[in-house]
Amino acid sequence: MRLDGQTAIVTGAARGLGRAFAHHLAGLGANVVVTDLDFAQASAFGEELSAETVAEEIEQLGGSAQRIETDLTKPASARALVEACLDRFGRLDILVNNAGGNLVPVERSSPSCVIEEDARAAMDLNFMTALQCSQAAIPAMKARGKGVIVNMSSASARFISAGGSSALYGAAKAALTHLTRSMALELGPHGIRVNAMAPGLIWTSRVKAQSEARGIGRAADVGRVPLGRYGTPEDCALVLEFLVTDLSRYVTGQCISVCGGTQLTAA
Ligand SMILES: NC(=O)c1ccc[n+]([C@@H]2O[C@H](COP(=O)([O-])OP(=O)(O)OC[C@H]3O[C@@H](n4cnc5c(N)ncnc54)[C@H](O)[C@@H]3O)[C@@H](O)[C@H]2O)c1
């Protein structure tokens, strides 16, 4: 299934999963608007780029990409992002709400000790950015009577980490998963499908660099993954391909686990 002539926005696309998504969608023929807080941080965890940013990488491969640097936790950013996309490409078909992350230090991330500032930041980054980008994108999709939104949730939305850590990250991703279902119900009659993806541990440059400090990704833990390895960004990109093309044309309001079967095993 090709996406020639279609336009996609991928948030948090400087590195990691977002960068892989942008490349995959461009490879399927879509014009891609990549947006991030800070493209200069793309290599912060050792990820190697073949050009200055993912946008130039895509252009060098013969694709069409636009880069927009903005803080999506600011309410006006989402509207400006969609306007820039429509100005450049004239249409918006696909929105991938990927910006997010578990940024609170583990030792102060349990419910009884998480501070208000961290709690609000987790909700702003993992929930509000997706809500605001979706609200900005919906009018253009409604006008065409067609559109696809994919929200990046997490296995953390379903499972409680040891000692209740990463509480607000999990809560924000659970809220995003629920929002996915509400949006699917509201927007289905307008031809807009909304689904989510819930990755387990995906071996991105950031996860690799932070694994020791966060106590995740130890070699011994791989044994708890039924498919015998941690995920790669490409594993998630293949699921994204399913969700944004007509391969999933009768699928909406769902959250697909991309965890190698980890959710089937006891924690
Ligand atoms: N890697 C995993 O194991 C994993 C597992 C489950 C879910 N996820 C989710 O997948 C998504 C991508 O994860 P990743 O591992 O590639 O993370 P990452 O930290 O490598 O990439 C996230 C990107 O979002 C950008 N970003 C952060 N704040 C922003 C803001 N305010 N506005 C715009 N952009 C902002 C960052 O600059 C970064 O480039 C996140 O939503 C994450 O929660 C990842």
Ligand as a Chemical Component Dictionary entry (heavy atoms), coordinates in Angstrom:
data_LIG
# 
_chem_comp.id                   LIG 
_chem_comp.type                 NON-POLYMER 
_chem_comp.pdbx_formal_charge   0 
_chem_comp.three_letter_code    LIG 
# 
loop_
_chem_comp_atom.comp_id 
_chem_comp_atom.atom_id 
_chem_comp_atom.alt_atom_id 
_chem_comp_atom.type_symbol 
_chem_comp_atom.charge 
_chem_comp_atom.model_Cartn_x 
_chem_comp_atom.model_Cartn_y 
_chem_comp_atom.model_Cartn_z 
_chem_comp_atom.pdbx_ordinal 
LIG N1  N1  N 0  11.393 3.666  23.260 1  
LIG C1  C1  C 0  10.543 2.958  23.984 2  
LIG O1  O1  O 0  10.904 1.901  24.558 3  
LIG C2  C2  C 0  9.103  3.381  24.101 4  
LIG C3  C3  C 0  8.207  2.489  24.702 5  
LIG C4  C4  C 0  6.868  2.875  24.823 6  
LIG C5  C5  C 0  6.447  4.100  24.344 7  
LIG N2  N2  N 1  7.344  4.948  23.769 8  
LIG C6  C6  C 0  6.844  6.244  23.297 9  
LIG O2  O2  O 0  7.226  6.439  21.942 10 
LIG C7  C7  C 0  7.487  7.830  21.701 11 
LIG C8  C8  C 0  8.906  8.007  21.148 12 
LIG O3  O3  O 0  9.836  7.420  22.050 13 
LIG P1  P1  P 0  11.416 7.449  21.780 14 
LIG O4  O4  O 0  11.989 6.317  22.555 15 
LIG O5  O5  O -1 11.692 7.548  20.322 16 
LIG O6  O6  O 0  11.794 8.815  22.554 17 
LIG P2  P2  P 0  12.909 9.946  22.256 18 
LIG O7  O7  O 0  13.100 10.690 23.540 19 
LIG O8  O8  O 0  14.119 9.368  21.626 20 
LIG O9  O9  O 0  12.173 10.862 21.182 21 
LIG C9  C9  C 0  11.147 11.742 21.573 22 
LIG C10 C10 C 0  11.285 13.027 20.795 23 
LIG O10 O10 O 0  10.255 13.924 21.254 24 
LIG C11 C11 C 0  10.825 15.226 21.298 25 
LIG N3  N3  N 0  10.098 16.093 22.234 26 
LIG C12 C12 C 0  10.192 16.088 23.586 27 
LIG N4  N4  N 0  9.450  17.066 24.100 28 
LIG C13 C13 C 0  8.880  17.720 23.056 29 
LIG C14 C14 C 0  8.027  18.846 22.963 30 
LIG N5  N5  N 0  7.622  19.522 24.061 31 
LIG N6  N6  N 0  7.626  19.256 21.727 32 
LIG C15 C15 C 0  8.063  18.594 20.620 33 
LIG N7  N7  N 0  8.876  17.531 20.651 34 
LIG C16 C16 C 0  9.289  17.096 21.866 35 
LIG C17 C17 C 0  12.258 14.991 21.766 36 
LIG O11 O11 O 0  13.100 16.104 21.461 37 
LIG C18 C18 C 0  12.628 13.723 21.028 38 
LIG O12 O12 O 0  13.255 13.981 19.785 39 
LIG C19 C19 C 0  7.245  8.543  23.033 40 
LIG O13 O13 O 0  5.916  9.016  23.079 41 
LIG C20 C20 C 0  7.434  7.438  24.053 42 
LIG O14 O14 O 0  6.746  7.690  25.265 43 
LIG C21 C21 C 0  8.666  4.621  23.643 44 
# 
loop_
_chem_comp_bond.comp_id 
_chem_comp_bond.atom_id_1 
_chem_comp_bond.atom_id_2 
_chem_comp_bond.value_order 
_chem_comp_bond.pdbx_ordinal 
LIG N1  C1  SING 1  
LIG C1  O1  DOUB 2  
LIG C1  C2  SING 3  
LIG C2  C3  SING 4  
LIG C2  C21 DOUB 5  
LIG C3  C4  DOUB 6  
LIG C4  C5  SING 7  
LIG C5  N2  DOUB 8  
LIG N2  C6  SING 9  
LIG N2  C21 SING 10 
LIG C6  O2  SING 11 
LIG C6  C20 SING 12 
LIG O2  C7  SING 13 
LIG C7  C8  SING 14 
LIG C7  C19 SING 15 
LIG C8  O3  SING 16 
LIG O3  P1  SING 17 
LIG P1  O4  DOUB 18 
LIG P1  O5  SING 19 
LIG P1  O6  SING 20 
LIG O6  P2  SING 21 
LIG P2  O7  DOUB 22 
LIG P2  O8  SING 23 
LIG P2  O9  SING 24 
LIG O9  C9  SING 25 
LIG C9  C10 SING 26 
LIG C10 O10 SING 27 
LIG C10 C18 SING 28 
LIG O10 C11 SING 29 
LIG C11 N3  SING 30 
LIG C11 C17 SING 31 
LIG N3  C12 SING 32 
LIG N3  C16 SING 33 
LIG C12 N4  DOUB 34 
LIG N4  C13 SING 35 
LIG C13 C14 SING 36 
LIG C13 C16 DOUB 37 
LIG C14 N5  SING 38 
LIG C14 N6  DOUB 39 
LIG N6  C15 SING 40 
LIG C15 N7  DOUB 41 
LIG N7  C16 SING 42 
LIG C17 O11 SING 43 
LIG C17 C18 SING 44 
LIG C18 O12 SING 45 
LIG C19 O13 SING 46 
LIG C19 C20 SING 47 
LIG C20 O14 SING 48 
# 
